[in-house]
Each structure stands twice: as C-alpha cells, then as structure tokens.
Amino acid sequence: MTVKSPRLAAFETLYKIQQESAYSNLSLDHLPVANGQERAFATALVRGVLERQITLDALVDKFTTGRLKPKVRVLLRMGAYQALYMDKVPVPAAVNETVELAKTVGQGYYGRMINAVLRQIAADPDLPDTPMLRYSVPQPLLAMWQKTYGADATAAFLPYINGRAPLFLVPNPLFVTPGQLQEMLANEGVQARLLPEKVLTVDDGFDVERSAAFQKVISMCRICPATWPALPCRCARV
C-alpha cells in the first residue's frame, strides 16, 4: 500500500463514496496514511464532509455558477469544511492546501477558482437559517422526524446529530498507569487527554484496534456526550 498524505487519502475516499456509492465505514478502514495522527485527521475530514454535505454544497453553490466537475466539488467541500469546522486548520492553510491538492489530483487548472471560492465562503458563510441548512439534514427526513416525534422534540435533538461521541480509553491498572498509556499513545502520534477520572480521551478517528497499546492495556467505550459523566463507563477490559 502506497502511503499518502491525509488530505489526499480523504479526497480519494470522498470521491469514491460519491462516484461509486462506497460505504464510508469500510472505506475508512483502508486509509493509506502513515500514522495514527494522520488517520485521525483524514477520518475527521471525511466524516465531517459527509455529515455537513448539504450545508457545504449550499455554500459552494452560493459562490459558483454552472455545473462543477465532480472532483472540483469534492475539493471545495473539503476546503470549506476545513475552513469553517476544523478549529485547528487556519483559513489560509485550508485554502492553500486545497489548491495544492487540486494540482495533485489533476485539477490544477481550477486552482484560482478554488482559491477564490474558498476565500469567499470563509468570509461570508451565512445561509438562510433553516434546520436543513443549519444541521445539514435532508428536508424529507426532517419532515418525517417532525411528524413522528413532534416539532419541539426534533428541535431539541437536532443540535446533537452531527457530533461525534467521544472515545474514552481506560487503562488496565495491571499493566499501565494513565500517564504511561498517554506516553505510549504519543509515541504512536496520538494526542490523548487525561481526565480527572483517570481515563483518557482522544479525537475521533483514532483506530484503537490498530494501536500497539490496545493489544496490551486498553479497553474502549463510547458514551454519549450528553450523559458523560452521569453514566458509569461499562467497558470490557482486555
């Protein structure tokens, strides 16, 4: 497998999903990246673009005319998502990296257009304030939820549908302390945060089963952000 940059891996995955209706979860299992940190970035980018696709397309259409080539639309979605939703990616980096990626995937001719559109999106990201665009949910699905659960209940859970449940890693005290586990993960390129409860949390996208640390000392659980730490952590230790 040829190792690729996380943005190129994310682009190829998104393009395959768009053109071949590939399953995102299966595609993400085979990201050709170098380490856990790059895998986490590429995974977050792919999932984020898919989750926010309706909103991203509305922003792209706001500043473009005519039919876009499929690869160019994927590039614009990726750049817009990084600029608007990835706090650790500055807008200039989101724009410049997308323009460079366009050259890599044979779309360099559109570099100036991509540059201009992404800068316009970053400067003016306002859209009509509708639930469909705010939460990137298809209107038929919204209508079904409102009919089934009522307008108030639907409005209450919509803000949570695009959030990722945090990933918690529980050190097995027979083998390792939380601090030692944090250091082991750092050696794999994964930044883990130590919580007062003596568990660690990592960014979504970390592939636990591929981690060397997992083979010895950690177990995994996912808990809804709305209930942590009210609910106990129920995970089977390795």
C-alpha positions as a Python dict, from the first residue, in 0.01 Angstrom:
ca = {
    (1, 'M'): (0, 0, 0),
    (2, 'T'): (137, 339, -101),
    (3, 'V'): (133, 586, 187),
    (4, 'K'): (-39, 915, 102),
    (5, 'S'): (-96, 1248, 271),
    (6, 'P'): (-407, 1259, 492),
    (7, 'R'): (-578, 1514, 265),
    (8, 'L'): (-513, 1308, -47),
    (9, 'A'): (-637, 995, 130),
    (10, 'A'): (-950, 1184, 240),
    (11, 'F'): (-1009, 1316, -113),
    (12, 'E'): (-981, 971, -271),
    (13, 'T'): (-1216, 827, -10),
    (14, 'L'): (-1476, 1100, -58),
    (15, 'Y'): (-1454, 1078, -436),
    (16, 'K'): (-1500, 702, -423),
    (17, 'I'): (-1801, 740, -196),
    (18, 'Q'): (-1951, 996, -433),
    (19, 'Q'): (-1883, 816, -759),
    (20, 'E'): (-1920, 452, -655),
    (21, 'S'): (-2160, 482, -360),
    (22, 'A'): (-1893, 316, -146),
    (23, 'Y'): (-1961, 261, 223),
    (24, 'S'): (-1781, 526, 426),
    (25, 'N'): (-1708, 300, 723),
    (26, 'L'): (-1546, 37, 503),
    (27, 'S'): (-1352, 294, 305),
    (28, 'L'): (-1216, 448, 624),
    (29, 'D'): (-1079, 112, 731),
    (30, 'H'): (-826, 129, 448),
    (31, 'L'): (-690, 483, 460),
    (32, 'P'): (-332, 471, 321),
    (33, 'V'): (-177, 709, 574),
    (34, 'A'): (145, 696, 773),
    (35, 'N'): (36, 702, 1138),
    (36, 'G'): (-247, 737, 1386),
    (37, 'Q'): (-240, 1116, 1387),
    (38, 'E'): (-280, 1135, 1010),
    (39, 'R'): (-551, 869, 1021),
    (40, 'A'): (-742, 1072, 1279),
    (41, 'F'): (-721, 1387, 1064),
    (42, 'A'): (-827, 1211, 744),
    (43, 'T'): (-1111, 1030, 921),
    (44, 'A'): (-1240, 1350, 1080),
    (45, 'L'): (-1226, 1525, 743),
    (46, 'V'): (-1413, 1250, 558),
    (47, 'R'): (-1682, 1213, 822),
    (48, 'G'): (-1719, 1588, 861),
    (49, 'V'): (-1764, 1649, 488),
    (50, 'L'): (-2024, 1372, 467),
    (51, 'E'): (-2213, 1496, 773),
    (52, 'R'): (-2215, 1859, 654),
    (53, 'Q'): (-2252, 1791, 282),
    (54, 'I'): (-2588, 1966, 239),
    (55, 'T'): (-2459, 2281, 407),
    (56, 'L'): (-2126, 2268, 224),
    (57, 'D'): (-2295, 2228, -114),
    (58, 'A'): (-2521, 2524, -41),
    (59, 'L'): (-2216, 2737, 34),
    (60, 'V'): (-2035, 2617, -279),
    (61, 'D'): (-2341, 2688, -494),
    (62, 'K'): (-2370, 3035, -340),
    (63, 'F'): (-2039, 3137, -495),
    (64, 'T'): (-2031, 2932, -817),
    (65, 'T'): (-2239, 2909, -1131),
    (66, 'G'): (-2295, 2621, -1368),
    (67, 'R'): (-2216, 2256, -1322),
    (68, 'L'): (-1895, 2173, -1135),
    (69, 'K'): (-1675, 1878, -1218),
    (70, 'P'): (-1719, 1607, -952),
    (71, 'K'): (-1357, 1628, -837),
    (72, 'V'): (-1376, 2007, -806),
    (73, 'R'): (-1691, 1984, -594),
    (74, 'V'): (-1524, 1734, -361),
    (75, 'L'): (-1223, 1964, -330),
    (76, 'L'): (-1444, 2263, -249),
    (77, 'R'): (-1638, 2066, 10),
    (78, 'M'): (-1312, 1960, 175),
    (79, 'G'): (-1167, 2310, 176),
    (80, 'A'): (-1486, 2468, 307),
    (81, 'Y'): (-1518, 2211, 584),
    (82, 'Q'): (-1162, 2272, 699),
    (83, 'A'): (-1206, 2648, 689),
    (84, 'L'): (-1536, 2654, 878),
    (85, 'Y'): (-1544, 2349, 1104),
    (86, 'M'): (-1187, 2239, 1183),
    (87, 'D'): (-1061, 2475, 1451),
    (88, 'K'): (-700, 2361, 1421),
    (89, 'V'): (-682, 2444, 1049),
    (90, 'P'): (-640, 2819, 979),
    (91, 'V'): (-835, 2953, 683),
    (92, 'P'): (-521, 3030, 476),
    (93, 'A'): (-400, 2673, 529),
    (94, 'A'): (-738, 2530, 432),
    (95, 'V'): (-734, 2733, 110),
    (96, 'N'): (-371, 2676, 15),
    (97, 'E'): (-373, 2305, 94),
    (98, 'T'): (-686, 2257, -116),
    (99, 'V'): (-531, 2441, -411),
    (100, 'E'): (-220, 2223, -384),
    (101, 'L'): (-435, 1911, -357),
    (102, 'A'): (-617, 2016, -674),
    (103, 'K'): (-284, 2002, -858),
    (104, 'T'): (-212, 1657, -717),
    (105, 'V'): (-544, 1514, -838),
    (106, 'G'): (-522, 1668, -1185),
    (107, 'Q'): (-745, 1970, -1123),
    (108, 'G'): (-476, 2237, -1111),
    (109, 'Y'): (-650, 2429, -1391),
    (110, 'Y'): (-922, 2519, -1140),
    (111, 'G'): (-679, 2636, -872),
    (112, 'R'): (-762, 3007, -899),
    (113, 'M'): (-1134, 2940, -891),
    (114, 'I'): (-1096, 2711, -589),
    (115, 'N'): (-887, 2975, -413),
    (116, 'A'): (-1144, 3249, -477),
    (117, 'V'): (-1449, 3041, -383),
    (118, 'L'): (-1299, 2916, -57),
    (119, 'R'): (-1197, 3266, 46),
    (120, 'Q'): (-1550, 3390, -26),
    (121, 'I'): (-1702, 3106, 176),
    (122, 'A'): (-1474, 3178, 471),
    (123, 'A'): (-1555, 3550, 457),
    (124, 'D'): (-1931, 3509, 412),
    (125, 'P'): (-2057, 3172, 539),
    (126, 'D'): (-2412, 3292, 603),
    (127, 'L'): (-2701, 3088, 462),
    (128, 'P'): (-3078, 3102, 512),
    (129, 'D'): (-3140, 2998, 873),
    (130, 'T'): (-3334, 2676, 814),
    (131, 'P'): (-3292, 2346, 1003),
    (132, 'M'): (-3198, 2172, 679),
    (133, 'L'): (-2900, 2402, 619),
    (134, 'R'): (-2811, 2462, 982),
    (135, 'Y'): (-2785, 2089, 1063),
    (136, 'S'): (-2732, 1952, 712),
    (137, 'V'): (-3034, 1723, 719),
    (138, 'P'): (-3246, 1636, 412),
    (139, 'Q'): (-3585, 1804, 423),
    (140, 'P'): (-3781, 1475, 383),
    (141, 'L'): (-3600, 1332, 687),
    (142, 'L'): (-3674, 1646, 887),
    (143, 'A'): (-4040, 1622, 794),
    (144, 'M'): (-4052, 1256, 899),
    (145, 'W'): (-3892, 1332, 1237),
    (146, 'Q'): (-4127, 1623, 1300),
    (147, 'K'): (-4426, 1406, 1216),
    (148, 'T'): (-4304, 1117, 1432),
    (149, 'Y'): (-4159, 1300, 1733),
    (150, 'G'): (-4313, 1645, 1710),
    (151, 'A'): (-4152, 1979, 1627),
    (152, 'D'): (-4025, 2051, 1980),
    (153, 'A'): (-3856, 1714, 2028),
    (154, 'T'): (-3697, 1732, 1684),
    (155, 'A'): (-3563, 2080, 1752),
    (156, 'A'): (-3420, 1954, 2082),
    (157, 'F'): (-3209, 1671, 1936),
    (158, 'L'): (-3105, 1829, 1605),
    (159, 'P'): (-2802, 2013, 1756),
    (160, 'Y'): (-2650, 1676, 1854),
    (161, 'I'): (-2685, 1476, 1535),
    (162, 'N'): (-2353, 1579, 1382),
    (163, 'G'): (-2144, 1548, 1696),
    (164, 'R'): (-1911, 1255, 1744),
    (165, 'A'): (-1932, 1061, 2068),
    (166, 'P'): (-1601, 1095, 2250),
    (167, 'L'): (-1367, 799, 2255),
    (168, 'F'): (-1251, 705, 2603),
    (169, 'L'): (-955, 479, 2674),
    (170, 'V'): (-947, 301, 3010),
    (171, 'P'): (-601, 192, 3127),
    (172, 'N'): (-577, -154, 3271),
    (173, 'P'): (-400, -97, 3605),
    (174, 'L'): (-246, -442, 3590),
    (175, 'F'): (-25, -325, 3306),
    (176, 'V'): (-2, 53, 3287),
    (177, 'T'): (-81, 383, 3457),
    (178, 'P'): (-281, 655, 3279),
    (179, 'G'): (35, 862, 3236),
    (180, 'Q'): (226, 571, 3086),
    (181, 'L'): (-57, 500, 2845),
    (182, 'Q'): (-66, 865, 2742),
    (183, 'E'): (306, 847, 2665),
    (184, 'M'): (266, 521, 2469),
    (185, 'L'): (-4, 678, 2255),
    (186, 'A'): (206, 990, 2200),
    (187, 'N'): (480, 765, 2061),
    (188, 'E'): (224, 646, 1805),
    (189, 'G'): (144, 1005, 1708),
    (190, 'V'): (-184, 1016, 1904),
    (191, 'Q'): (-252, 1305, 2141),
    (192, 'A'): (-460, 1179, 2434),
    (193, 'R'): (-604, 1398, 2710),
    (194, 'L'): (-605, 1271, 3066),
    (195, 'L'): (-932, 1330, 3253),
    (196, 'P'): (-972, 1353, 3631),
    (197, 'E'): (-1148, 1016, 3628),
    (198, 'K'): (-811, 860, 3526),
    (199, 'V'): (-930, 775, 3176),
    (200, 'L'): (-803, 923, 2854),
    (201, 'T'): (-996, 1070, 2566),
    (202, 'V'): (-875, 1102, 2209),
    (203, 'D'): (-1004, 1268, 1895),
    (204, 'D'): (-1247, 1069, 1688),
    (205, 'G'): (-1067, 891, 1407),
    (206, 'F'): (-816, 710, 1627),
    (207, 'D'): (-819, 346, 1523),
    (208, 'V'): (-797, 162, 1853),
    (209, 'E'): (-764, -185, 1706),
    (210, 'R'): (-459, -82, 1505),
    (211, 'S'): (-287, 61, 1812),
    (212, 'A'): (2, -127, 1969),
    (213, 'A'): (-118, -6, 2308),
    (214, 'F'): (-458, -167, 2259),
    (215, 'Q'): (-305, -512, 2234),
    (216, 'K'): (-192, -489, 2594),
    (217, 'V'): (-353, -233, 2809),
    (218, 'I'): (-668, -55, 2699),
    (219, 'S'): (-1035, -111, 2651),
    (220, 'M'): (-1270, 109, 2461),
    (221, 'C'): (-1610, 261, 2524),
    (222, 'R'): (-1821, 529, 2358),
    (223, 'I'): (-2056, 735, 2570),
    (224, 'C'): (-2299, 1000, 2456),
    (225, 'P'): (-2162, 1346, 2544),
    (226, 'A'): (-2498, 1436, 2695),
    (227, 'T'): (-2467, 1161, 2962),
    (228, 'W'): (-2095, 1165, 3045),
    (229, 'P'): (-2001, 1155, 3334),
    (230, 'A'): (-2350, 1086, 3468),
    (231, 'L'): (-2342, 725, 3346),
    (232, 'P'): (-2078, 474, 3453),
    (233, 'C'): (-1826, 355, 3198),
    (234, 'R'): (-1917, -1, 3102),
    (235, 'C'): (-1635, -147, 2902),
    (236, 'A'): (-1470, -484, 2898),
    (237, 'R'): (-1104, -464, 2990),
    (238, 'V'): (-851, -655, 2783),
}
